[in-house]
Amino acid sequence: MIQNIMKDTRTAMEKALESAKREFHTIHAGKASPTMLDTVRVEMYGTTMSMNQVATVSAPEPRLIVVTPFDKGQAKAIEKAIREANLGLDPAQQGGVIRVPLPSMNTERRKELVKVVHKFAEEGKIAVRHARTHGREVLKKLSGVSEDDVKHAEKDLQKIHDDFIHKIDELIKAKEAEIMEV
């Protein structure tokens, strides 16, 4: 019983860590990459979709991303979604194709990106904390288990939690170093 709770909690924390990693991959210091727009959500046809469901994203040049919508009539919606994604990008539409030039990497821009990294990391940490809290609540509701076993399990939960928070902190350090590298 306790093992299952621990396993479920660890799985939830691993998902939070993977999510943070995916978010970090969208932030590139200096070089364009199609994955930079993976987290952008586009409001289209009355629903919210990910970028890869509505357009082809390519990086033909180191400082340019080109987004080609599957439905040319939705280019405005895609352009708006990119602009509002808080990635610091300024897309421009030309004949149904959206060109997203990457801003030059001055110190101010690098600091902005570091702030975005910290925001993504905090979201990951919150998800890890939620998993721990949920695990604790489930443990406390268990019947037929000694208090000592529950206490040990809670300590193990805390260790797992601390481990995942540390992993996210390591990701932050690595990404910050990558961004601030001139």
Kinemage of the C-alpha trace (Angstrom):
@kinemage 1
@onewidth
@group {chain A} dominant
@subgroup {mainchain}
@vectorlist {calphas} color= white
{ca met a 1} P 0.000 0.000 0.000
{ca ile a 2} L 2.653 2.522 1.077
{ca gln a 3} L 4.935 1.416 -1.791
{ca asn a 4} L 2.195 2.206 -4.309
{ca ile a 5} L 1.684 5.681 -2.836
{ca met a 6} L 5.435 6.318 -2.947
{ca lys a 7} L 5.620 5.061 -6.534
{ca asp a 8} L 2.692 7.251 -7.649
{ca thr a 9} L 4.190 10.282 -5.916
{ca arg a 10} L 7.613 9.683 -7.493
{ca thr a 11} L 5.947 9.335 -10.920
{ca ala a 12} L 4.118 12.641 -10.442
{ca met a 13} L 7.384 14.325 -9.434
{ca glu a 14} L 9.192 12.837 -12.446
{ca lys a 15} L 6.465 14.277 -14.682
{ca ala a 16} L 6.971 17.702 -13.072
{ca leu a 17} L 10.728 17.464 -13.674
{ca glu a 18} L 10.236 16.401 -17.311
{ca ser a 19} L 7.807 19.270 -17.809
{ca ala a 20} L 10.364 21.749 -16.443
{ca lys a 21} L 13.020 20.254 -18.763
{ca arg a 22} L 10.676 20.649 -21.754
{ca glu a 23} L 9.991 24.265 -20.790
{ca phe a 24} L 13.743 24.925 -20.481
{ca his a 25} L 14.311 23.529 -23.982
{ca thr a 26} L 12.102 26.285 -25.372
{ca ile a 27} L 14.603 28.877 -24.161
{ca his a 28} L 17.670 29.186 -26.338
{ca ala a 29} L 20.432 31.663 -25.873
{ca gly a 30} L 21.337 32.967 -29.261
{ca lys a 31} L 20.425 30.224 -31.727
{ca ala a 32} L 16.976 29.651 -33.217
{ca ser a 33} L 15.376 26.257 -32.751
{ca pro a 34} L 11.897 25.001 -33.735
{ca thr a 35} L 11.439 23.696 -30.161
{ca met a 36} L 11.443 27.286 -28.880
{ca leu a 37} L 7.722 27.518 -29.692
{ca asp a 38} L 6.699 24.108 -28.278
{ca thr a 39} L 5.012 25.636 -25.229
{ca val a 40} L 3.047 28.237 -27.204
{ca arg a 41} L -0.692 27.509 -27.092
{ca val a 42} L -2.871 28.841 -29.926
{ca glu a 43} L -6.563 29.681 -29.522
{ca met a 44} L -8.139 28.287 -32.680
{ca tyr a 45} L -11.526 26.899 -33.710
{ca gly a 46} L -12.828 27.419 -30.179
{ca thr a 47} L -10.117 25.315 -28.578
{ca thr a 48} L -6.504 25.726 -27.414
{ca met a 49} L -3.923 23.776 -29.391
{ca ser a 50} L -0.164 23.379 -29.296
{ca met a 51} L 1.911 25.001 -32.013
{ca asn a 52} L 2.787 21.717 -33.744
{ca gln a 53} L -0.942 21.007 -34.247
{ca val a 54} L -1.547 24.240 -36.174
{ca ala a 55} L 1.679 24.967 -38.053
{ca thr a 56} L 5.065 23.784 -39.251
{ca val a 57} L 7.919 25.417 -37.358
{ca ser a 58} L 11.411 25.649 -38.844
{ca ala a 59} L 14.635 27.519 -38.182
{ca pro a 60} L 16.204 28.200 -41.600
{ca glu a 61} L 18.701 30.685 -40.145
{ca pro a 62} L 20.436 30.915 -36.744
{ca arg a 63} L 18.452 34.044 -35.795
{ca leu a 64} L 15.090 33.305 -37.434
{ca ile a 65} L 12.135 30.987 -36.874
{ca val a 66} L 9.588 30.522 -39.649
{ca val a 67} L 6.064 29.371 -38.775
{ca thr a 68} L 3.923 28.112 -41.649
{ca pro a 69} L 0.271 27.695 -40.572
{ca phe a 70} L -1.639 24.684 -41.935
{ca asp a 71} L -4.607 27.046 -42.335
{ca lys a 72} L -3.344 30.373 -43.749
{ca gly a 73} L -6.491 32.097 -42.416
{ca gln a 74} L -5.324 31.421 -38.868
{ca ala a 75} L -1.962 33.186 -39.213
{ca lys a 76} L -3.178 36.162 -37.120
{ca ala a 77} L -4.193 33.863 -34.246
{ca ile a 78} L -0.806 32.121 -34.330
{ca glu a 79} L 1.065 35.437 -34.487
{ca lys a 80} L -0.939 36.699 -31.487
{ca ala a 81} L -0.230 33.494 -29.502
{ca ile a 82} L 3.537 33.813 -30.109
{ca arg a 83} L 3.498 37.470 -29.075
{ca glu a 84} L 1.535 36.705 -25.878
{ca ala a 85} L 3.642 33.676 -24.874
{ca asn a 86} L 6.070 35.853 -22.842
{ca leu a 87} L 9.066 34.530 -24.753
{ca gly a 88} L 10.155 38.044 -25.714
{ca leu a 89} L 9.573 37.392 -29.419
{ca asp a 90} L 8.080 39.795 -31.955
{ca pro a 91} L 6.553 37.828 -34.856
{ca ala a 92} L 5.683 39.430 -38.195
{ca gln a 93} L 3.319 37.974 -40.776
{ca gln a 94} L 4.207 37.990 -44.470
{ca gly a 95} L 1.892 36.330 -46.982
{ca gly a 96} L 0.456 33.788 -44.560
{ca val a 97} L 3.902 32.877 -43.198
{ca ile a 98} L 5.020 34.137 -39.799
{ca arg a 99} L 8.637 35.178 -39.442
{ca val a 100} L 9.966 35.339 -35.878
{ca pro a 101} L 13.340 37.086 -35.711
{ca leu a 102} L 15.270 36.387 -32.533
{ca pro a 103} L 16.338 39.497 -30.645
{ca ser a 104} L 20.073 39.962 -30.274
{ca met a 105} L 21.405 38.666 -27.004
{ca asn a 106} L 22.368 41.723 -25.011
{ca thr a 107} L 22.799 41.538 -21.237
{ca glu a 108} L 19.273 42.821 -20.637
{ca arg a 109} L 17.777 40.134 -22.908
{ca arg a 110} L 19.824 37.440 -21.163
{ca lys a 111} L 18.535 38.603 -17.780
{ca glu a 112} L 14.953 38.485 -19.109
{ca leu a 113} L 15.514 34.891 -20.251
{ca val a 114} L 16.919 33.968 -16.841
{ca lys a 115} L 13.714 35.325 -15.270
{ca val a 116} L 11.655 33.157 -17.633
{ca val a 117} L 13.788 30.143 -16.658
{ca his a 118} L 13.137 30.858 -12.967
{ca lys a 119} L 9.386 31.145 -13.642
{ca phe a 120} L 9.360 27.752 -15.411
{ca ala a 121} L 11.465 26.251 -12.608
{ca glu a 122} L 9.094 27.577 -9.961
{ca glu a 123} L 6.157 25.972 -11.785
{ca gly a 124} L 8.074 22.677 -11.726
{ca lys a 125} L 8.822 23.038 -8.020
{ca ile a 126} L 5.169 23.787 -7.280
{ca ala a 127} L 4.149 20.613 -9.128
{ca val a 128} L 6.682 18.614 -7.084
{ca arg a 129} L 5.304 20.117 -3.863
{ca his a 130} L 1.754 19.293 -4.915
{ca ala a 131} L 2.782 15.679 -5.524
{ca arg a 132} L 4.340 15.519 -2.038
{ca thr a 133} L 1.255 17.063 -0.426
{ca his a 134} L -1.030 14.666 -2.262
{ca gly a 135} L 1.152 11.707 -1.216
{ca arg a 136} L 1.025 12.854 2.418
{ca glu a 137} L -2.755 13.195 2.353
{ca val a 138} L -3.154 9.695 0.945
{ca leu a 139} L -0.752 8.307 3.567
{ca lys a 140} L -2.716 9.929 6.409
{ca lys a 141} L -5.964 8.377 5.169
{ca leu a 142} L -4.527 4.849 5.208
{ca ser a 143} L -6.108 2.508 7.698
{ca gly a 144} L -4.515 -0.582 9.186
{ca val a 145} L -1.026 0.907 8.970
{ca ser a 146} L 1.032 1.791 12.044
{ca glu a 147} L 1.817 5.432 12.797
{ca asp a 148} L 5.529 4.623 12.641
{ca asp a 149} L 5.179 3.286 9.090
{ca val a 150} L 3.321 6.437 8.063
{ca lys a 151} L 6.011 8.624 9.688
{ca his a 152} L 8.786 6.702 7.889
{ca ala a 153} L 6.903 7.004 4.611
{ca glu a 154} L 6.483 10.758 5.151
{ca lys a 155} L 10.229 11.086 5.749
{ca asp a 156} L 10.894 9.135 2.548
{ca leu a 157} L 8.435 11.384 0.707
{ca gln a 158} L 10.325 14.423 1.957
{ca lys a 159} L 13.638 12.917 0.796
{ca ile a 160} L 12.197 12.250 -2.675
{ca his a 161} L 10.765 15.797 -2.726
{ca asp a 162} L 14.134 17.329 -1.749
{ca asp a 163} L 15.855 15.219 -4.412
{ca phe a 164} L 13.558 16.490 -7.183
{ca ile a 165} L 13.787 20.111 -6.008
{ca his a 166} L 17.591 19.736 -6.094
{ca lys a 167} L 17.410 18.349 -9.664
{ca ile a 168} L 15.342 21.359 -10.745
{ca asp a 169} L 17.869 23.692 -9.067
{ca glu a 170} L 20.666 21.959 -11.011
{ca leu a 171} L 18.706 22.493 -14.249
{ca ile a 172} L 18.356 26.191 -13.378
{ca lys a 173} L 22.126 26.556 -12.817
{ca ala a 174} L 22.954 24.821 -16.100
{ca lys a 175} L 20.417 26.829 -18.108
{ca glu a 176} L 21.502 30.115 -16.493
{ca ala a 177} L 25.130 29.383 -17.368
{ca glu a 178} L 24.098 28.598 -20.968
{ca ile a 179} L 22.096 31.834 -21.268
{ca met a 180} L 24.684 34.122 -19.662
{ca glu a 181} L 27.549 32.671 -21.742
{ca val a 182} L 28.635 35.338 -24.230
